């Protein structure tokens, strides 16, 4: 696995700057403009209702601060997504010209390649919070991912976006989906087991007393 980098390579684009993330930015800007307009209308309405200028301004300002706080927190949950892709990733273009890449940011600010598999978070007993690991049998760890004590909606959203980016990267690069492969293997194993059971069933002598009991009742 590649060594983590202190800075994001020049050919990689943070998630919030990708075209697919622009609705979040536009939504924030529209929300800020709407909140400002609402506070202004509220100020003049309160004055018209004979509130003093100080009281009207205070209520309008409080309303504006609450709305802006909610908007910024909601936007920051998307802007802080620790994910970056290159120009060939579907997050950037519908017609990639080359190999797509995905990188993730660890809790210390370093960036590393997402690796070949989907990712998951696992408790970090040493540092606390969660580590980021490959979702395979032995869970190889990429590094410390979050200091949060529990899985918050933001953490779950970040991980979902990262895994979506990895799935789209593999689709562009022609890499088989490991989930589809697992399902195919499961179906094959199930078919072999079922066929083997029916082929050998007539040759087996079952000594279970329970089976013998029901056999006598017949």
PASEBA-1860 file (N, C-alpha, C; in nm, 3 decimals):
! residues 218
1> XXXXXXXX> 0.083/-0.119/0.000/0.000/0.000/0.000/0.087/0.125/0.000 ~ 0.048/0.226/-0.073/0.127/0.348/-0.083/0.135/0.419/0.050 ~ 0.250/0.489/0.070/0.269/0.566/0.192/0.180/0.689/0.192 ~ 0.131/0.727/0.310/0.044/0.843/0.322/0.123/0.970/0.293 ~ 0.056/1.068/0.232/0.120/1.194/0.192/0.071/1.308/0.279 ~ 0.162/1.402/0.307/0.126/1.517/0.389/0.036/1.615/0.318 ~ 0.046/1.622/0.186/-0.037/1.713/0.107/-0.104/1.636/-0.006 ~ -0.216/1.686/-0.049/-0.290/1.621/-0.157/-0.219/1.646/-0.290
9> XXXXXXXX> -0.194/1.541/-0.370/-0.131/1.561/-0.500/-0.209/1.658/-0.588 ~ -0.138/1.726/-0.676/-0.199/1.831/-0.758/-0.308/1.779/-0.850 ~ -0.301/1.652/-0.887/-0.401/1.597/-0.980/-0.525/1.543/-0.909 ~ -0.532/1.559/-0.778/-0.647/1.511/-0.701/-0.732/1.629/-0.657 ~ -0.864/1.608/-0.659/-0.960/1.715/-0.627/-1.041/1.675/-0.504 ~ -1.045/1.760/-0.400/-1.127/1.730/-0.283/-1.274/1.714/-0.321 ~ -1.345/1.631/-0.249/-1.484/1.601/-0.282/-1.569/1.727/-0.296 ~ -1.555/1.821/-0.206/-1.642/1.939/-0.207/-1.620/2.025/-0.330
17> XXXXXXXX> -1.509/2.006/-0.401/-1.481/2.083/-0.522/-1.521/2.008/-0.649 ~ -1.572/1.888/-0.636/-1.613/1.811/-0.753/-1.749/1.860/-0.802 ~ -1.782/1.836/-0.929/-1.913/1.878/-0.981/-2.031/1.818/-0.906 ~ -2.019/1.693/-0.859/-2.131/1.630/-0.791/-2.160/1.695/-0.656 ~ -2.062/1.767/-0.600/-2.082/1.831/-0.470/-2.129/1.976/-0.482 ~ -2.136/2.028/-0.604/-2.174/2.168/-0.619/-2.315/2.201/-0.571 ~ -2.412/2.108/-0.579/-2.544/2.140/-0.520/-2.538/2.176/-0.373 ~ -2.442/2.118/-0.299/-2.427/2.154/-0.158/-2.383/2.299/-0.144
25> XXXXXXXX> -2.289/2.339/-0.230/-2.240/2.477/-0.225/-2.349/2.575/-0.266 ~ -2.420/2.541/-0.373/-2.529/2.628/-0.417/-2.639/2.636/-0.311 ~ -2.670/2.524/-0.250/-2.771/2.522/-0.146/-2.731/2.611/-0.028 ~ -2.603/2.606/0.009/-2.556/2.693/0.117/-2.571/2.840/0.079 ~ -2.532/2.875/-0.043/-2.539/3.015/-0.086/-2.684/3.065/-0.092 ~ -2.772/2.981/-0.146/-2.914/3.018/-0.151/-2.970/3.031/-0.011 ~ -2.931/2.940/0.077/-2.978/2.945/0.215/-2.932/3.071/0.287 ~ -2.808/3.111/0.265/-2.757/3.233/0.328/-2.834/3.356/0.278
33> XXXXXXXX> -2.857/3.361/0.148/-2.931/3.475/0.091/-3.074/3.477/0.144 ~ -3.137/3.360/0.151/-3.274/3.353/0.200/-3.283/3.391/0.348 ~ -3.185/3.348/0.426/-3.184/3.381/0.568/-3.168/3.531/0.590 ~ -3.083/3.592/0.510/-3.063/3.737/0.521/-3.191/3.811/0.483 ~ -3.255/3.767/0.377/-3.380/3.831/0.335/-3.488/3.814/0.441 ~ -3.496/3.693/0.499/-3.595/3.666/0.602/-3.573/3.756/0.724 ~ -3.448/3.769/0.765/-3.418/3.854/0.881/-3.453/3.999/0.854 ~ -3.429/4.045/0.732/-3.462/4.183/0.697/-3.613/4.207/0.699
41> XXXXXXXX> -3.688/4.115/0.639/-3.834/4.127/0.639/-3.888/4.122/0.782 ~ -3.831/4.032/0.863/-3.876/4.019/1.002/-3.852/4.147/1.080 ~ -3.737/4.211/1.056/-3.704/4.336/1.124/-3.808/4.444/1.095 ~ -3.839/4.463/0.967/-3.936/4.568/0.931/-4.078/4.531/0.976 ~ -4.110/4.400/0.975/-4.242/4.358/1.020/-4.261/4.386/1.169 ~ -4.158/4.358/1.246/-4.166/4.382/1.390/-4.176/4.532/1.420 ~ -4.105/4.611/1.344/-4.117/4.757/1.362/-4.258/4.804/1.327 ~ -4.315/4.747/1.223/-4.450/4.783/1.183/-4.552/4.744/1.290
49> XXXXXXXX> -4.518/4.637/1.366/-4.605/4.592/1.475/-4.576/4.667/1.605 ~ -4.503/4.778/1.594/-4.476/4.868/1.707/-4.372/4.817/1.805 ~ -4.288/4.718/1.763/-4.175/4.680/1.846/-4.068/4.789/1.834 ~ -3.991/4.805/1.938/-3.883/4.904/1.931/-3.776/4.856/1.834 ~ -3.698/4.951/1.784/-3.592/4.916/1.689/-3.494/4.817/1.749 ~ -3.462/4.835/1.876/-3.367/4.745/1.943/-3.420/4.603/1.952 ~ -3.547/4.590/1.992/-3.607/4.457/2.004/-3.621/4.391/1.866 ~ -3.667/4.467/1.768/-3.684/4.414/1.633/-3.550/4.369/1.576
57> XXXXXXXX> -3.447/4.450/1.597/-3.314/4.415/1.546/-3.259/4.292/1.618 ~ -3.286/4.284/1.748/-3.236/4.169/1.824/-3.300/4.039/1.779 ~ -3.433/4.040/1.759/-3.502/3.919/1.715/-3.459/3.880/1.574 ~ -3.449/3.978/1.486/-3.407/3.950/1.349/-3.265/3.895/1.345 ~ -3.177/3.955/1.425/-3.038/3.909/1.428/-3.027/3.768/1.484 ~ -3.104/3.738/1.589/-3.102/3.603/1.647/-3.150/3.500/1.546 ~ -3.257/3.533/1.474/-3.308/3.444/1.370/-3.203/3.420/1.263 ~ -3.134/3.526/1.223/-3.030/3.514/1.120/-2.915/3.426/1.168
65> XXXXXXXX> -2.872/3.445/1.292/-2.760/3.367/1.345/-2.795/3.218/1.353 ~ -2.917/3.188/1.399/-2.959/3.047/1.409/-2.963/2.982/1.271 ~ -3.021/3.051/1.174/-3.030/2.995/1.038/-2.892/2.974/0.977 ~ -2.805/3.073/0.995/-2.670/3.061/0.938/-2.592/2.948/1.005 ~ -2.607/2.935/1.136/-2.537/2.828/1.208/-2.579/2.690/1.156 ~ -2.709/2.671/1.139/-2.759/2.543/1.087/-2.706/2.518/0.946 ~ -2.709/2.621/0.861/-2.661/2.607/0.724/-2.513/2.573/0.719 ~ -2.434/2.643/0.799/-2.290/2.620/0.798/-2.256/2.480/0.849
73> XXXXXXXX> -2.323/2.437/0.955/-2.297/2.303/1.009/-2.334/2.196/0.907 ~ -2.447/2.215/0.840/-2.490/2.119/0.739/-2.392/2.117/0.622 ~ -2.347/2.234/0.579/-2.252/2.241/0.469/-2.118/2.182/0.509 ~ -2.075/2.211/0.632/-1.944/2.163/0.676/-1.938/2.012/0.682 ~ -2.051/1.947/0.709/-2.051/1.801/0.712/-2.018/1.742/0.575 ~ -2.053/1.817/0.469/-2.017/1.774/0.334/-1.878/1.824/0.295 ~ -1.848/1.948/0.332/-1.718/2.006/0.295/-1.602/1.933/0.361 ~ -1.627/1.873/0.477/-1.521/1.805/0.550/-1.504/1.659/0.509
81> XXXXXXXX> -1.578/1.615/0.409/-1.566/1.476/0.364/-1.421/1.446/0.327 ~ -1.356/1.351/0.396/-1.213/1.323/0.373/-1.189/1.237/0.250 ~ -1.223/1.291/0.137/-1.221/1.215/0.011/-1.172/1.304/-0.101 ~ -1.091/1.247/-0.190/-1.046/1.319/-0.309/-1.040/1.222/-0.426 ~ -1.066/1.272/-0.546/-1.063/1.190/-0.667/-0.985/1.263/-0.776 ~ -0.945/1.189/-0.878/-0.875/1.254/-0.989/-0.974/1.285/-1.102 ~ -0.924/1.345/-1.209/-1.009/1.395/-1.317/-1.082/1.283/-1.389 ~ -1.031/1.160/-1.380/-1.093/1.047/-1.451/-1.205/0.980/-1.371
89> XXXXXXXX> -1.228/1.027/-1.252/-1.332/0.966/-1.168/-1.469/1.017/-1.210 ~ -1.574/0.932/-1.203/-1.709/0.976/-1.240/-1.761/1.095/-1.160 ~ -1.706/1.121/-1.040/-1.744/1.242/-0.967/-1.704/1.368/-1.043 ~ -1.607/1.354/-1.134/-1.555/1.469/-1.208/-1.606/1.476/-1.351 ~ -1.623/1.360/-1.413/-1.659/1.358/-1.554/-1.739/1.234/-1.588 ~ -1.833/1.249/-1.680/-1.911/1.134/-1.727/-1.834/1.052/-1.830 ~ -1.726/1.109/-1.884/-1.648/1.041/-1.987/-1.501/1.039/-1.947 ~ -1.463/0.953/-1.853/-1.323/0.946/-1.808/-1.231/0.904/-1.922
97> XXXXXXXX> -1.112/0.961/-1.923/-1.015/0.934/-2.030/-0.904/0.839/-1.986 ~ -0.901/0.805/-1.858/-0.794/0.720/-1.808/-0.834/0.652/-1.678 ~ -0.734/0.615/-1.599/-0.756/0.541/-1.476/-0.807/0.633/-1.366 ~ -0.914/0.594/-1.302/-0.970/0.671/-1.191/-0.896/0.637/-1.062 ~ -0.882/0.737/-0.974/-0.814/0.719/-0.847/-0.897/0.780/-0.734 ~ -0.882/0.723/-0.616/-0.950/0.771/-0.497/-0.850/0.776/-0.382 ~ -0.850/0.888/-0.308/-0.765/0.901/-0.190/-0.853/0.944/-0.073 ~ -0.810/0.905/0.047/-0.883/0.942/0.168/-0.788/1.012/0.264
105> XXXXXXXX> -0.847/1.101/0.347/-0.766/1.176/0.443/-0.780/1.113/0.581 ~ -0.667/1.090/0.645/-0.666/1.035/0.780/-0.683/1.147/0.882 ~ -0.696/1.111/1.009/-0.724/1.211/1.112/-0.610/1.310/1.132 ~ -0.487/1.272/1.096/-0.373/1.363/1.112/-0.351/1.451/0.990 ~ -0.443/1.446/0.892/-0.434/1.532/0.775/-0.361/1.471/0.657 ~ -0.301/1.354/0.676/-0.230/1.289/0.565/-0.330/1.221/0.472 ~ -0.290/1.213/0.345/-0.374/1.150/0.242/-0.311/1.018/0.200 ~ -0.395/0.916/0.180/-0.345/0.787/0.133/-0.440/0.729/0.029
113> XXXXXXXX> -0.387/0.641/-0.053/-0.470/0.573/-0.152/-0.574/0.488/-0.082 ~ -0.694/0.485/-0.138/-0.804/0.412/-0.073/-0.783/0.262/-0.075 ~ -0.694/0.213/-0.162/-0.671/0.069/-0.167/-0.771/-0.002/-0.257 ~ -0.759/-0.133/-0.272/-0.839/-0.207/-0.369/-0.979/-0.247/-0.322 ~ -1.008/-0.232/-0.193/-1.134/-0.282/-0.139/-1.219/-0.170/-0.080 ~ -1.346/-0.203/-0.054/-1.431/-0.111/0.020/-1.371/-0.092/0.159 ~ -1.410/0.016/0.225/-1.353/0.049/0.356/-1.459/0.045/0.465 ~ -1.413/0.031/0.588/-1.500/0.035/0.703/-1.423/0.096/0.820
121> XXXXXXXX> -1.495/0.143/0.921/-1.428/0.194/1.040/-1.433/0.088/1.149 ~ -1.324/0.078/1.224/-1.316/-0.017/1.334/-1.263/0.057/1.457 ~ -1.306/0.021/1.577/-1.258/0.088/1.697/-1.106/0.081/1.709 ~ -1.045/0.192/1.745/-0.900/0.199/1.766/-0.875/0.197/1.917 ~ -0.831/0.084/1.967/-0.813/0.069/2.111/-0.696/0.151/2.163 ~ -0.599/0.180/2.079/-0.479/0.252/2.122/-0.501/0.403/2.126 ~ -0.552/0.460/2.017/-0.569/0.604/2.006/-0.710/0.651/2.040 ~ -0.803/0.559/2.049/-0.942/0.597/2.068/-1.006/0.634/1.937
129> XXXXXXXX> -1.136/0.643/1.934/-1.205/0.674/1.809/-1.206/0.555/1.716 ~ -1.185/0.583/1.586/-1.197/0.478/1.485/-1.078/0.480/1.389 ~ -1.039/0.362/1.348/-0.941/0.347/1.242/-1.014/0.314/1.112 ~ -0.947/0.340/1.000/-1.004/0.310/0.868/-0.935/0.185/0.816 ~ -1.015/0.084/0.781/-0.960/-0.045/0.743/-1.024/-0.097/0.615 ~ -0.950/-0.181/0.544/-1.003/-0.251/0.429/-1.109/-0.351/0.476 ~ -1.220/-0.356/0.405/-1.329/-0.445/0.445/-1.304/-0.584/0.389 ~ -1.203/-0.652/0.446/-1.167/-0.788/0.406/-1.162/-0.875/0.531
137> XXXXXXXX> -1.120/-1.000/0.515/-1.122/-1.093/0.625/-1.032/-1.050/0.741 ~ -0.913/-0.993/0.710/-0.819/-0.958/0.816/-0.818/-0.809/0.851 ~ -0.901/-0.727/0.784/-0.916/-0.584/0.814/-0.782/-0.508/0.823 ~ -0.700/-0.508/0.717/-0.577/-0.428/0.724/-0.610/-0.280/0.739 ~ -0.544/-0.214/0.834/-0.577/-0.076/0.870/-0.495/0.023/0.786 ~ -0.565/0.123/0.730/-0.498/0.230/0.657/-0.439/0.332/0.753 ~ -0.510/0.359/0.863/-0.463/0.456/0.960/-0.578/0.503/1.048 ~ -0.546/0.593/1.141/-0.648/0.646/1.230/-0.736/0.744/1.152
145> XXXXXXXX> -0.869/0.726/1.165/-0.961/0.800/1.080/-1.038/0.908/1.153 ~ -1.082/0.880/1.275/-1.166/0.977/1.347/-1.148/0.960/1.497 ~ -1.152/1.074/1.568/-1.144/1.071/1.714/-1.281/1.063/1.779 ~ -1.386/1.061/1.701/-1.522/1.052/1.755/-1.537/0.924/1.836 ~ -1.616/0.932/1.943/-1.634/0.817/2.031/-1.740/0.721/1.980 ~ -1.824/0.766/1.888/-1.928/0.680/1.834/-1.954/0.715/1.688 ~ -2.026/0.628/1.620/-2.057/0.650/1.479/-2.168/0.755/1.466 ~ -2.129/0.874/1.429/-2.227/0.982/1.411/-2.282/0.978/1.269
153> XXXXXXXX> -2.395/1.046/1.242/-2.447/1.052/1.105/-2.345/1.106/1.005 ~ -2.264/1.204/1.049/-2.162/1.259/0.959/-2.057/1.153/0.925 ~ -2.011/1.078/1.025/-1.913/0.973/1.001/-1.968/0.867/0.908 ~ -2.092/0.827/0.929/-2.155/0.727/0.842/-2.168/0.781/0.700 ~ -2.206/0.910/0.686/-2.219/0.971/0.554/-2.084/0.975/0.483 ~ -1.979/1.012/0.555/-1.846/1.017/0.494/-1.803/0.880/0.443 ~ -1.825/0.778/0.524/-1.784/0.643/0.483/-1.865/0.596/0.364 ~ -1.994/0.629/0.361/-2.078/0.590/0.248/-2.030/0.656/0.119
161> XXXXXXXX> -1.994/0.784/0.125/-1.943/0.854/0.007/-1.811/0.796/-0.040 ~ -1.724/0.762/0.055/-1.595/0.702/0.020/-1.616/0.570/-0.052 ~ -1.702/0.486/0.002/-1.725/0.355/-0.061/-1.796/0.369/-0.195 ~ -1.882/0.469/-0.208/-1.944/0.495/-0.338/-1.838/0.536/-0.440 ~ -1.746/0.621/-0.396/-1.638/0.665/-0.485/-1.550/0.547/-0.527 ~ -1.524/0.455/-0.434/-1.443/0.338/-0.466/-1.516/0.248/-0.566 ~ -1.645/0.230/-0.547/-1.723/0.146/-0.639/-1.723/0.205/-0.780 ~ -1.740/0.337/-0.790/-1.738/0.403/-0.921/-1.599/0.398/-0.983
169> XXXXXXXX> -1.496/0.413/-0.901/-1.359/0.400/-0.950/-1.337/0.263/-1.012 ~ -1.379/0.158/-0.944/-1.359/0.022/-0.994/-1.440/-0.001/-1.122 ~ -1.558/0.059/-1.130/-1.639/0.043/-1.251/-1.568/0.105/-1.371 ~ -1.510/0.223/-1.351/-1.436/0.290/-1.460/-1.312/0.211/-1.497 ~ -1.243/0.156/-1.398/-1.118/0.085/-1.422/-1.139/-0.060/-1.463 ~ -1.266/-0.104/-1.474/-1.293/-0.240/-1.516/-1.260/-0.344/-1.412 ~ -1.262/-0.306/-1.285/-1.233/-0.401/-1.177/-1.364/-0.466/-1.134 ~ -1.370/-0.601/-1.127/-1.493/-0.668/-1.085/-1.535/-0.625/-0.946
177> XXXXXXXX> -1.664/-0.612/-0.927/-1.717/-0.574/-0.796/-1.701/-0.692/-0.701 ~ -1.629/-0.676/-0.589/-1.609/-0.788/-0.497/-1.739/-0.838/-0.437 ~ -1.839/-0.753/-0.425/-1.968/-0.796/-0.371/-2.036/-0.891/-0.469 ~ -2.031/-0.855/-0.598/-2.088/-0.944/-0.700/-2.015/-1.076/-0.704 ~ -1.879/-1.071/-0.692/-1.802/-1.194/-0.691/-1.839/-1.282/-0.573 ~ -1.857/-1.218/-0.457/-1.892/-1.295/-0.337/-2.029/-1.361/-0.354 ~ -2.123/-1.287/-0.414/-2.255/-1.345/-0.436/-2.247/-1.462/-0.532 ~ -2.165/-1.447/-0.636/-2.152/-1.554/-0.735/-2.091/-1.678/-0.672
185> XXXXXXXX> -1.986/-1.655/-0.588/-1.924/-1.769/-0.521/-2.021/-1.836/-0.425 ~ -2.101/-1.754/-0.357/-2.199/-1.809/-0.263/-2.301/-1.895/-0.336 ~ -2.347/-1.848/-0.452/-2.444/-1.925/-0.530/-2.382/-2.055/-0.581 ~ -2.254/-2.047/-0.625/-2.186/-2.167/-0.674/-2.168/-2.269/-0.561 ~ -2.123/-2.219/-0.444/-2.102/-2.309/-0.331/-2.233/-2.372/-0.287 ~ -2.339/-2.292/-0.286/-2.469/-2.343/-0.248/-2.516/-2.450/-0.345 ~ -2.493/-2.427/-0.476/-2.532/-2.524/-0.577/-2.454/-2.653/-0.564 ~ -2.323/-2.645/-0.539/-2.240/-2.764/-0.523/-2.282/-2.843/-0.400
193> XXXXXXXX> -2.310/-2.771/-0.291/-2.351/-2.838/-0.169/-2.484/-2.910/-0.188 ~ -2.578/-2.842/-0.255/-2.710/-2.901/-0.277/-2.699/-3.024/-0.366 ~ -2.617/-3.014/-0.474/-2.602/-3.126/-0.566/-2.534/-3.244/-0.496 ~ -2.431/-3.214/-0.417/-2.360/-3.320/-0.347/-2.451/-3.391/-0.249 ~ -2.538/-3.315/-0.182/-2.630/-3.375/-0.085/-2.727/-3.470/-0.152 ~ -2.786/-3.427/-0.265/-2.883/-3.511/-0.332/-2.817/-3.633/-0.394 ~ -2.693/-3.620/-0.440/-2.624/-3.732/-0.501/-2.590/-3.839/-0.399 ~ -2.557/-3.797/-0.277/-2.508/-3.891/-0.178/-2.614/-3.929/-0.075
201> XXXXXXXX> -2.729/-3.866/-0.082/-2.829/-3.887/0.020/-2.870/-4.033/0.032 ~ -2.883/-4.101/-0.083/-2.926/-4.239/-0.081/-2.823/-4.334/-0.023 ~ -2.694/-4.293/-0.018/-2.589/-4.379/0.031/-2.560/-4.359/0.179 ~ -2.622/-4.256/0.241/-2.592/-4.225/0.380/-2.684/-4.302/0.473 ~ -2.627/-4.352/0.584/-2.705/-4.415/0.688/-2.703/-4.324/0.809 ~ -2.817/-4.263/0.839/-2.824/-4.167/0.948/-2.856/-4.242/1.077 ~ -2.771/-4.230/1.178/-2.787/-4.304/1.302/-2.860/-4.223/1.409 ~ -2.906/-4.103/1.375/-2.971/-4.018/1.475/-3.096/-4.086/1.530
209> XXXXXXXX> -3.112/-4.095/1.662/-3.233/-4.154/1.722/-3.359/-4.079/1.682 ~ -3.348/-3.947/1.666/-3.465/-3.868/1.628/-3.514/-3.907/1.490 ~ -3.420/-3.923/1.396/-3.456/-3.964/1.261/-3.516/-4.105/1.263 ~ -3.455/-4.190/1.341/-3.506/-4.328/1.350/-3.647/-4.330/1.407 ~ -3.673/-4.244/1.504/-3.805/-4.238/1.566/-3.912/-4.203/1.465 ~ -3.888/-4.096/1.386/-3.986/-4.057/1.285/-3.996/-4.159/1.174 ~ -3.886/-4.231/1.149/-3.890/-4.335/1.048/-3.982/-4.449/1.088 ~ -3.985/-4.484/1.218/-4.072/-4.590/1.265/-4.219/-4.549/1.257
217> XX> -4.248/-4.421/1.277/-4.386/-4.374/1.274/-4.444/-4.386/1.134 ~ -4.359/-4.377/1.032/-4.407/-4.390/0.895/-4.442/-4.537/0.868
END
